[in-house]
Amino acid sequence: MKTGSMTLQFVQEDTAAKVNLPVRSFSLPAITSYDAAVGDYAIKKISIAGNAVETQLRRASVYSENDSAKWKLTLRMKNLGNKPVTIPAYVLAVQAAEGYSIPIDGKAFSNLTLKPLEERLIELSADVPLKLNQGTLLLQLSEPADEGKIIFPTALYNIPYVLESNKLVGAEYPLENNHGTFGVKLDSLQRLPWADGDQLTAKISIRNTSLRSVQLPAFQALVKAGSSDLSGTAQIVAPNGPTTLAPNAAAEVYVLANVPYSEAVNQLRIILQEKSADDVTTFLTLNTNALNSAIPTVDAGSAFQIGFRGKNAAVRERRTTVYGESGSSLVYSELEVMNEEPRQSKQAQLVAYYKTSDDQYYEAEVSQSPNTTGPGSKSLVTVWSKLPQNVNTSNLKLYIGEGVAEGKLIDVGGTPTGYICPVGLSLNMTPVKPSNLKNVDLFPYNLSVVNVVSTLSEGKDTLDMVIYYNLSKNEDYEAGPYGHKLILEVIDPYGDSTEKTLAMGTDWTIGRNKSYAVSINRTLRNMYGGTIRLNLYDEFEGRRILLGSQASNVTIVKASSDADERR
């Protein structure tokens, strides 16, 4: 409707002539809708069924995406009356100075009733074409129109032009919603390797700044990296479960999403939503370009902490070595994990990657004990991965995190869908130096070969050998399946080799002054002495390391004569 030359006319009815006769006319000045709009963040009182309701456009922010300006608006409504009031199903729109009207979904007003003095915050969103002037927009609130009637706006609010700000890591920002008031902090934002891609992990702290306890809702997440929607891979992890926050108490929430490793991410947008029945409302929004949050690193030999309530533990590298073989290398690490809980505790399933100095990541296998450990007790975790032989293993780091699935930490044996709280552990490469067999370390076993007696009966083809040894086991550790094999290689005086695979604890029993007998059948009848060599190997995943070697003289037992036999 054009309002440039309107007239206000008063008429009087002539009952005899049955016509309305003009009495007075007034030319009206041109008007615009801006005349009725309240200023930035100003309060507008409206009347609903005789009740006074205070309204205010509490917050507004905008960011651009493609050809649209994405507006987020928060409308506050408070019942000032002394009886409940049901809010009409208002029709909402954003009015542009160019004359365009952009509708807004007003389902938030469906079945909304305010008790006396009750206040509600209503989250609204609108997509406005970027070609329109974003600095002169109005939010229009209108009652639903009956057919054939003209309905004028109930209220118009000036929309302040405020660009959505980027949140910095470590800085706390105020937040207000229908649950209360909070301080929200982006603690860290990390990009980590995951399978054949990467995982973005945001750690968010939510602190209750109100004077009453607040129950946080169950969240679901929307995640956008630039223009890419990652929400289909997003998951939320609340390690301590549903949380009631006392005043000034804080909760930690982790948001994970997968992204192709080749995709550059310069801007990240995280929205935590709560769902009630069919309604989905926004709890908080974080927009950030702080994508260079460093992963904590630990010096070789130093301990670091992992775990949350119920799973706190200290982790330290015991040793790392390389099993070399043509074509590839197998890097192997042992970690000591000490339970720091005052009660029995199970470990969280760990996830590990080896990282090279040129930022190549190799996913690692992890073996852990599923058993609980007592306070102060230790468990042994083994980690290994196969690397190309041309990879420099001298500067490797081991990245370790705690596996999660279905919104929580998982126990040993579970299948993780991501991981949190990664730590980069510098490794102390310890090559195995072969020695004699007096002190062979095959942790948690320790072997000492005391003596080797090798005999060959004259004219026979059987070499009999007895190995006398001491074998002990460190029982201080809980450990997963023992994946090592002890390989005994015997090289006879002719240079021929025979191998035996020995199981620790069964083939070679634990204890002192133990013996193990082995016989070698080969064409040896023409041998009149010499030495044999014993080699012991640690075999893991088909790869071997020589632990030690020892030589032993062969004693020839002469055959007895017939006369001797008769005597």
C-alpha positions as CSV (number, residue, x, y, z in Angstrom):
1,M,0.0,0.0,0.0
2,K,1.4,3.4,-1.0
3,T,1.2,5.9,1.8
4,G,2.6,9.0,0.0
5,S,-0.7,11.0,-0.4
6,M,-3.2,9.6,2.0
7,T,-6.2,11.5,3.4
8,L,-8.1,11.2,6.7
9,Q,-11.8,12.0,6.2
10,F,-14.6,12.5,8.7
11,V,-18.1,11.9,7.4
12,Q,-21.6,12.3,8.7
13,E,-24.5,10.1,7.7
14,D,-27.5,11.8,6.2
15,T,-30.3,9.5,7.2
16,A,-32.9,10.9,4.8
17,A,-30.6,10.7,1.8
18,K,-29.0,7.6,3.2
19,V,-25.5,8.8,2.2
20,N,-22.3,9.8,4.1
21,L,-21.5,13.4,3.6
22,P,-17.9,14.7,4.1
23,V,-17.4,17.0,7.0
24,R,-13.7,17.5,7.1
25,S,-10.6,16.1,5.3
26,F,-7.0,16.1,6.3
27,S,-4.0,15.5,4.1
28,L,-1.6,13.1,5.8
29,P,2.2,13.4,5.6
30,A,4.0,10.5,4.1
31,I,5.0,7.9,6.7
32,T,7.3,4.9,6.8
33,S,7.2,1.9,9.0
34,Y,10.3,3.1,10.8
35,D,8.2,5.6,12.7
36,A,6.7,2.8,14.7
37,A,9.8,0.8,15.4
38,V,11.5,0.8,18.8
39,G,15.2,1.5,19.1
40,D,18.0,-0.9,19.5
41,Y,17.3,-3.3,22.4
42,A,14.5,-1.0,23.6
43,I,11.5,-2.4,25.5
44,K,8.1,-2.5,23.9
45,K,5.0,-3.2,26.0
46,I,2.1,-4.8,24.3
47,S,-1.3,-5.9,25.6
48,I,-2.5,-9.5,25.3
49,A,-6.0,-10.3,26.5
50,G,-5.8,-7.4,28.9
51,N,-2.4,-8.4,30.3
52,A,0.7,-6.3,29.9
53,V,3.6,-8.2,28.2
54,E,7.0,-6.7,28.0
55,T,8.9,-7.5,24.8
56,Q,12.4,-6.7,23.7
57,L,14.7,-7.7,20.9
58,R,17.4,-8.9,23.3
59,R,20.2,-9.9,20.9
60,A,20.9,-9.9,17.2
61,S,23.9,-11.1,15.1
62,V,24.6,-11.9,11.5
63,Y,27.1,-13.7,9.4
64,S,27.2,-14.3,5.6
65,E,27.0,-17.6,3.8
66,N,26.9,-17.7,0.0
67,D,24.3,-15.1,-1.1
68,S,22.5,-14.9,2.3
69,A,22.9,-13.0,5.5
70,K,22.2,-15.5,8.3
71,W,20.5,-13.6,11.1
72,K,20.1,-14.9,14.6
73,L,17.6,-13.0,16.8
74,T,16.6,-13.4,20.4
75,L,13.2,-12.0,21.4
76,R,12.4,-11.6,25.1
77,M,8.9,-11.7,26.4
78,K,7.8,-11.2,30.1
79,N,4.3,-11.4,31.5
80,L,3.8,-8.3,33.7
81,G,0.2,-9.2,34.6
82,N,-1.2,-11.1,37.5
83,K,-2.6,-14.0,35.5
84,P,-1.3,-16.5,32.9
85,V,-1.4,-15.3,29.3
86,T,-1.3,-17.3,26.2
87,I,0.8,-15.8,23.5
88,P,-0.9,-15.6,20.1
89,A,0.6,-17.4,17.1
90,Y,2.3,-14.3,15.9
91,V,3.3,-13.8,12.3
92,L,6.9,-12.8,12.2
93,A,8.9,-11.2,9.4
94,V,12.0,-9.2,8.7
95,Q,11.1,-6.0,6.8
96,A,13.7,-4.4,4.5
97,A,13.8,-0.8,3.5
98,E,13.6,-1.8,-0.1
99,G,10.0,-3.0,0.6
100,Y,10.7,-6.7,0.8
101,S,9.3,-8.9,3.6
102,I,11.2,-12.1,4.6
103,P,9.0,-14.5,6.7
104,I,10.3,-16.1,9.9
105,D,9.2,-19.4,11.3
106,G,7.1,-18.5,14.3
107,K,6.5,-22.0,15.7
108,A,8.2,-20.9,18.9
109,F,4.9,-19.2,19.8
110,S,2.8,-22.4,19.4
111,N,1.2,-23.2,22.7
112,L,3.3,-20.7,24.6
113,T,1.8,-19.6,27.9
114,L,3.6,-17.3,30.3
115,K,2.8,-17.4,34.0
116,P,2.7,-14.1,36.0
117,L,6.2,-12.6,35.9
118,E,7.5,-15.5,33.8
119,E,10.1,-14.5,31.2
120,R,11.1,-16.5,28.1
121,L,13.7,-16.0,25.4
122,I,12.7,-17.0,21.9
123,E,15.3,-17.8,19.4
124,L,14.6,-16.8,15.8
125,S,16.5,-17.1,12.6
126,A,16.1,-15.4,9.2
127,D,17.9,-15.7,5.8
128,V,18.0,-12.2,4.2
129,P,19.4,-11.7,0.7
130,L,22.8,-10.0,0.9
131,K,21.7,-7.5,-1.8
132,L,19.4,-5.9,0.7
133,N,20.6,-3.2,3.1
134,Q,21.3,-5.2,6.3
135,G,21.7,-2.1,8.4
136,T,18.0,-0.9,8.2
137,L,16.1,-4.1,8.9
138,L,13.1,-4.4,11.2
139,L,11.6,-7.3,13.0
140,Q,7.8,-7.2,12.6
141,L,5.4,-8.9,15.0
142,S,1.8,-9.2,13.8
143,E,-1.2,-11.1,15.1
144,P,-2.6,-13.7,12.7
145,A,-5.0,-12.0,10.3
146,D,-8.6,-13.2,9.9
147,E,-9.8,-13.4,6.3
148,G,-10.9,-10.1,5.0
149,K,-9.4,-8.0,7.8
150,I,-6.3,-5.8,7.8
151,I,-4.0,-6.4,10.6
152,F,-1.4,-3.8,11.5
153,P,1.8,-4.8,13.2
154,T,1.7,-5.4,16.9
155,A,5.3,-4.3,17.3
156,L,8.3,-3.3,15.2
157,Y,11.8,-3.7,16.5
158,N,14.9,-2.1,15.0
159,I,17.5,-4.9,14.3
160,P,21.0,-3.7,15.3
161,Y,23.6,-4.6,12.7
162,V,26.0,-6.7,14.7
163,L,28.4,-9.1,13.0
164,E,28.7,-12.5,14.7
165,S,32.1,-12.4,16.5
166,N,34.7,-15.1,16.5
167,K,35.4,-16.8,19.8
168,L,39.0,-17.0,21.0
169,V,40.4,-20.1,22.6
170,G,40.6,-19.7,26.4
171,A,38.3,-16.6,26.7
172,E,35.0,-16.9,28.5
173,Y,31.9,-15.3,26.9
174,P,28.5,-14.6,28.6
175,L,25.5,-16.6,27.5
176,E,21.8,-16.3,28.5
177,N,19.0,-18.6,27.5
178,N,15.9,-20.1,29.1
179,H,18.0,-22.4,31.4
180,G,19.9,-19.5,33.0
181,T,23.0,-17.5,32.6
182,F,26.4,-19.1,31.8
183,G,30.0,-18.4,31.0
184,V,31.0,-20.3,27.9
185,K,34.7,-21.0,27.0
186,L,36.2,-22.7,24.0
187,D,39.1,-24.5,25.8
188,S,40.7,-26.0,22.8
189,L,40.1,-26.8,19.1
190,Q,42.2,-29.5,17.6
191,R,42.6,-31.2,14.3
192,L,43.7,-34.8,14.7
193,P,44.2,-37.8,12.4
194,W,41.3,-40.3,12.3
195,A,41.3,-43.4,10.0
196,D,41.7,-42.1,6.4
197,G,40.7,-38.5,7.3
198,D,40.9,-36.0,10.2
199,Q,38.8,-35.3,13.3
200,L,38.0,-31.9,14.6
201,T,37.6,-31.9,18.3
202,A,36.3,-28.9,20.3
203,K,36.4,-28.8,24.1
204,I,33.8,-26.5,25.5
205,S,33.4,-25.4,29.2
206,I,30.0,-24.3,30.4
207,R,30.0,-22.5,33.7
208,N,26.8,-21.7,35.7
209,T,26.9,-18.0,36.5
210,S,23.4,-17.8,38.0
211,L,22.6,-18.0,41.7
212,R,20.6,-21.3,41.4
213,S,21.5,-24.8,40.3
214,V,20.9,-25.6,36.6
215,Q,20.3,-28.9,34.9
216,L,22.0,-29.0,31.5
217,P,20.0,-30.7,28.8
218,A,21.1,-33.5,26.5
219,F,22.8,-31.9,23.5
220,Q,22.9,-32.6,19.8
221,A,25.4,-30.8,17.6
222,L,25.5,-29.0,14.2
223,V,29.0,-28.4,12.9
224,K,29.9,-26.4,9.8
225,A,33.4,-25.9,8.5
226,G,33.3,-23.0,6.1
227,S,30.5,-23.9,3.7
228,S,30.8,-27.7,4.4
229,D,28.2,-29.2,6.7
230,L,29.9,-31.8,9.0
231,S,26.8,-32.4,11.1
232,G,26.3,-35.9,9.8
233,T,29.5,-37.0,11.4
234,A,29.2,-34.9,14.6
235,Q,29.1,-36.5,18.0
236,I,29.0,-35.0,21.5
237,V,30.9,-36.5,24.4
238,A,30.0,-35.5,28.0
239,P,32.5,-37.7,30.0
240,N,30.6,-37.2,33.2
241,G,27.1,-37.7,31.8
242,P,24.1,-35.5,32.4
243,T,25.1,-32.6,34.7
244,T,23.5,-30.5,37.3
245,L,25.5,-27.4,37.8
246,A,25.7,-25.7,41.2
247,P,26.3,-21.9,41.1
248,N,29.8,-21.3,39.6
249,A,30.3,-25.0,38.8
250,A,31.3,-25.9,35.2
251,A,30.9,-28.9,32.9
252,E,33.0,-30.0,29.9
253,V,31.5,-31.0,26.6
254,Y,33.5,-32.3,23.6
255,V,32.2,-31.9,20.1
256,L,33.7,-34.2,17.4
257,A,33.3,-34.1,13.6
258,N,35.1,-35.7,10.7
259,V,36.6,-33.8,7.8
260,P,38.7,-35.0,4.8
261,Y,42.4,-34.6,5.6
262,S,42.9,-32.6,2.4
263,E,40.2,-30.0,3.2
264,A,41.4,-26.7,4.6
265,V,39.3,-25.4,7.4
266,N,39.5,-21.7,8.1
267,Q,36.2,-21.1,9.9
268,L,34.2,-23.4,12.2
269,R,30.7,-23.0,13.5
270,I,29.4,-25.2,16.3
271,I,25.8,-25.1,17.5
272,L,24.7,-27.1,20.6
273,Q,21.0,-27.8,20.4
274,E,18.5,-29.4,22.8
275,K,15.5,-31.4,21.6
276,S,12.2,-31.6,23.4
277,A,9.5,-33.7,21.7
278,D,9.4,-32.2,18.2
279,D,11.0,-28.9,19.2
280,V,14.6,-28.1,18.6
281,T,16.1,-25.0,20.2
282,T,19.6,-23.6,20.3
283,F,21.5,-23.7,23.6
284,L,24.7,-22.0,22.4
285,T,26.5,-21.1,19.2
286,L,30.3,-20.8,18.8
287,N,31.9,-19.3,15.7
288,T,35.7,-19.4,15.6
289,N,38.7,-19.3,13.3
290,A,41.1,-20.5,16.1
291,L,42.0,-23.7,14.4
292,N,45.6,-23.9,15.5
293,S,45.2,-25.0,19.1
294,A,48.3,-26.9,20.0
295,I,48.2,-30.5,21.3
296,P,50.0,-30.9,24.6
297,T,53.4,-32.6,24.3
298,V,55.4,-34.5,26.9
299,D,59.2,-35.0,27.0
300,A,60.5,-38.5,26.7
301,G,60.5,-40.3,30.0
302,S,58.0,-37.9,31.6
303,A,54.6,-38.9,32.9
304,F,51.3,-37.4,31.8
305,Q,47.7,-37.6,33.0
306,I,44.8,-39.2,31.3
307,G,41.2,-39.9,32.2
308,F,38.2,-38.4,33.9
309,R,36.3,-39.2,37.1
310,G,36.7,-42.9,37.7
311,K,39.5,-43.4,35.2
312,N,42.4,-41.1,36.3
313,A,45.8,-42.5,35.5
314,A,49.4,-41.5,35.0
315,V,51.1,-42.8,31.8
316,R,54.8,-43.1,31.2
317,E,56.8,-44.6,28.3
318,R,58.8,-47.7,29.4
319,R,60.6,-48.3,26.1
320,T,60.3,-48.0,22.4
321,T,62.2,-50.1,19.9
322,V,62.1,-50.9,16.2
323,Y,61.7,-54.4,14.7
324,G,63.4,-54.0,11.3
325,E,62.8,-56.2,8.3
326,S,63.2,-55.8,4.5
327,G,60.6,-53.5,3.1
328,S,59.2,-52.1,6.4
329,S,59.8,-51.4,10.1
330,L,57.6,-52.2,13.0
331,V,57.7,-49.5,15.8
332,Y,56.9,-51.0,19.2
333,S,56.3,-49.0,22.4
334,E,55.5,-50.1,26.0
335,L,53.6,-47.8,28.3
336,E,53.2,-48.0,32.1
337,V,49.7,-46.9,33.2
338,M,49.3,-46.3,37.0
339,N,45.8,-46.1,38.5
340,E,45.5,-42.8,40.4
341,E,41.9,-43.5,41.6
342,P,41.3,-44.3,45.2
343,R,39.3,-47.4,44.1
344,Q,39.5,-50.2,41.6
345,S,39.4,-48.8,38.1
346,K,39.3,-49.9,34.5
347,Q,41.3,-48.2,31.8
348,A,39.7,-46.3,29.0
349,Q,40.3,-47.7,25.5
350,L,43.3,-45.8,24.1
351,V,43.7,-44.7,20.5
352,A,47.2,-44.1,19.2
353,Y,49.1,-42.7,16.2
354,Y,52.8,-42.4,15.4
355,K,53.7,-39.0,14.0
356,T,56.8,-38.4,11.9
357,S,58.8,-35.2,11.8
358,D,57.2,-34.4,8.4
359,D,53.7,-34.7,9.8
360,Q,52.9,-38.2,8.5
361,Y,50.5,-40.1,10.8
362,Y,50.5,-43.9,11.1
363,E,47.6,-45.6,13.0
364,A,48.8,-47.9,15.7
365,E,47.4,-51.1,17.3
366,V,46.9,-50.9,21.1
367,S,46.9,-53.9,23.5
368,Q,45.5,-53.4,27.0
369,S,44.3,-55.4,29.9
370,P,40.5,-55.5,30.3
371,N,41.0,-56.1,34.1
372,T,40.6,-53.6,36.8
373,T,43.7,-52.3,38.7
374,G,43.8,-51.3,42.3
375,P,44.8,-47.9,43.6
376,G,48.5,-47.3,42.8
377,S,48.7,-50.5,40.7
378,K,50.1,-50.6,37.2
379,S,49.1,-52.0,33.9
380,L,51.2,-52.5,30.7
381,V,50.0,-51.1,27.4
382,T,51.7,-52.1,24.2
383,V,51.4,-50.0,21.0
384,W,52.8,-50.8,17.6
385,S,52.6,-49.8,13.9
386,K,54.2,-50.8,10.6
387,L,56.0,-48.0,8.9
388,P,57.8,-47.9,5.5
389,Q,61.5,-48.7,5.9
390,N,62.5,-45.2,4.5
391,V,60.7,-43.4,7.4
392,N,63.1,-41.9,9.9
393,T,62.1,-43.3,13.2
394,S,64.5,-41.4,15.3
395,N,62.1,-38.4,15.9
396,L,58.8,-40.1,16.2
397,K,56.1,-38.9,18.5
398,L,53.3,-41.1,19.8
399,Y,49.9,-39.3,19.9
400,I,47.6,-40.9,22.5
401,G,43.9,-40.2,23.2
402,E,41.0,-41.8,25.0
403,G,38.5,-43.6,22.8
404,V,34.9,-42.5,22.8
405,A,31.6,-43.8,21.4
406,E,28.0,-43.1,22.0
407,G,28.8,-39.9,24.0
408,K,31.1,-41.4,26.6
409,L,34.5,-43.0,27.2
410,I,34.6,-46.7,26.3
411,D,36.2,-49.5,28.2
412,V,39.0,-51.7,26.8
413,G,37.8,-53.8,23.9
414,G,35.2,-51.3,22.7
415,T,35.2,-49.9,19.2
416,P,35.9,-46.2,19.3
417,T,34.2,-43.7,16.9
418,G,36.7,-41.0,17.9
419,Y,39.0,-39.9,20.7
420,I,39.5,-36.9,23.0
421,C,42.3,-35.4,25.2
422,P,45.2,-36.3,22.9
423,V,48.8,-36.0,24.2
424,G,52.0,-36.0,22.0
425,L,54.6,-38.2,23.7
426,S,58.2,-37.8,22.6
427,L,59.8,-41.2,22.4
428,N,63.1,-42.5,23.7
429,M,64.2,-45.0,21.1
430,T,66.1,-47.9,22.8
431,P,67.7,-50.4,20.4
432,V,68.1,-53.9,21.7
433,K,71.8,-54.7,22.0
434,P,72.5,-58.5,21.8
435,S,74.6,-59.9,24.6
436,N,75.4,-63.2,26.2
437,L,72.4,-65.0,27.6
438,K,73.2,-64.3,31.3
439,N,70.6,-61.5,31.5
440,V,67.9,-61.4,28.8
441,D,65.1,-58.8,29.2
442,L,61.8,-59.9,27.6
443,F,59.6,-57.8,29.8
444,P,57.8,-58.8,32.0
445,Y,60.0,-61.8,31.9
446,N,63.8,-62.0,32.7
447,L,65.8,-64.9,31.6
448,S,69.3,-66.1,32.6
449,V,70.9,-69.1,30.9
450,V,73.2,-70.7,33.5
451,N,74.8,-73.5,31.5
452,V,74.4,-75.4,28.2
453,V,75.4,-79.1,28.0
454,S,75.7,-80.5,24.4
455,T,76.5,-84.1,23.8
456,L,76.8,-86.3,20.7
457,S,77.1,-90.1,20.9
458,E,79.8,-91.4,18.7
459,G,78.4,-92.8,15.5
460,K,74.9,-91.3,16.2
461,D,73.0,-88.5,14.4
462,T,71.3,-87.0,17.4
463,L,72.7,-84.0,19.2
464,D,71.3,-83.8,22.7
465,M,71.3,-80.5,24.4
466,V,70.2,-79.4,27.9
467,I,69.8,-75.7,28.8
468,Y,69.9,-74.8,32.4
469,Y,68.2,-71.5,33.2
470,N,66.5,-69.2,35.7
471,L,63.3,-67.5,34.6
472,S,61.3,-64.8,36.5
473,K,58.2,-62.7,35.8
474,N,57.3,-59.3,37.1
475,E,53.8,-59.7,38.5
476,D,53.3,-56.0,39.3
477,Y,51.5,-55.3,36.0
478,E,48.2,-56.1,34.5
479,A,48.7,-56.7,30.8
480,G,46.8,-57.7,27.7
481,P,47.6,-60.8,25.6
482,Y,51.4,-61.4,25.5
483,G,52.2,-61.1,21.8
484,H,55.9,-62.0,22.0
485,K,57.5,-65.4,21.2
486,L,60.9,-66.6,22.2
487,I,62.7,-68.2,19.3
488,L,65.6,-70.6,20.1
489,E,68.0,-71.1,17.2
490,V,70.7,-73.8,17.4
491,I,73.5,-73.7,14.8
492,D,75.6,-76.9,14.7
493,P,79.3,-77.1,13.9
494,Y,78.4,-77.5,10.2
495,G,76.5,-74.2,10.2
496,D,73.1,-75.7,9.8
497,S,70.3,-74.1,11.8
498,T,67.4,-75.5,13.8
499,E,64.7,-73.4,15.4
500,K,62.3,-73.9,18.3
501,T,59.5,-71.6,19.3
502,L,59.2,-71.4,23.1
503,A,56.2,-70.2,25.1
504,M,57.2,-68.4,28.2
505,G,55.7,-69.9,31.3
506,T,54.9,-73.2,29.7
507,D,57.8,-74.5,27.5
508,W,60.1,-72.6,29.8
509,T,58.7,-72.6,33.3
510,I,59.2,-69.9,35.8
511,G,61.6,-70.6,38.6
512,R,65.3,-71.2,39.4
513,N,67.5,-74.1,38.4
514,K,65.2,-75.1,35.6
515,S,66.2,-77.1,32.5
516,Y,65.0,-77.5,29.0
517,A,66.1,-80.5,26.8
518,V,66.2,-80.4,23.0
519,S,67.4,-82.9,20.5
520,I,68.6,-82.2,17.0
521,N,68.5,-85.0,14.4
522,R,70.8,-84.5,11.5
523,T,73.7,-86.2,9.7
524,L,76.3,-85.7,12.5
525,R,78.0,-89.1,12.9
526,N,81.2,-87.9,11.3
527,M,81.5,-85.0,13.7
528,Y,84.3,-85.3,16.3
529,G,83.8,-82.2,18.4
530,G,83.3,-78.5,17.8
531,T,80.9,-75.9,19.1
532,I,77.3,-75.1,18.7
533,R,75.8,-71.6,18.9
534,L,72.6,-70.7,20.6
535,N,70.7,-67.5,19.5
536,L,67.6,-66.2,21.2
537,Y,65.2,-64.0,19.4
538,D,62.2,-61.9,20.4
539,E,59.6,-62.4,17.8
540,F,56.6,-60.0,17.6
541,E,54.1,-59.8,14.8
542,G,56.4,-61.9,12.7
543,R,59.4,-59.6,13.2
544,R,62.5,-60.5,15.1
545,I,65.2,-58.9,17.3
546,L,68.2,-60.8,18.4
547,L,68.4,-60.8,22.2
548,G,71.6,-62.7,22.8
549,S,73.9,-65.4,21.7
550,Q,76.1,-68.0,23.4
551,A,78.5,-70.8,22.3
552,S,78.7,-74.2,23.8
553,N,81.2,-77.0,23.2
554,V,80.0,-80.4,22.0
555,T,81.1,-83.3,24.1
556,I,81.5,-86.6,22.1
557,V,80.4,-89.6,24.0
558,K,82.4,-92.6,22.8
559,A,80.6,-95.8,22.1
560,S,81.3,-98.6,24.6
561,S,83.2,-101.7,23.4
562,D,81.7,-105.3,23.6
563,A,84.1,-106.1,26.4
564,D,82.9,-103.1,28.3
565,E,79.3,-104.1,27.7
566,R,80.0,-107.6,29.0
567,R,81.6,-106.2,32.1
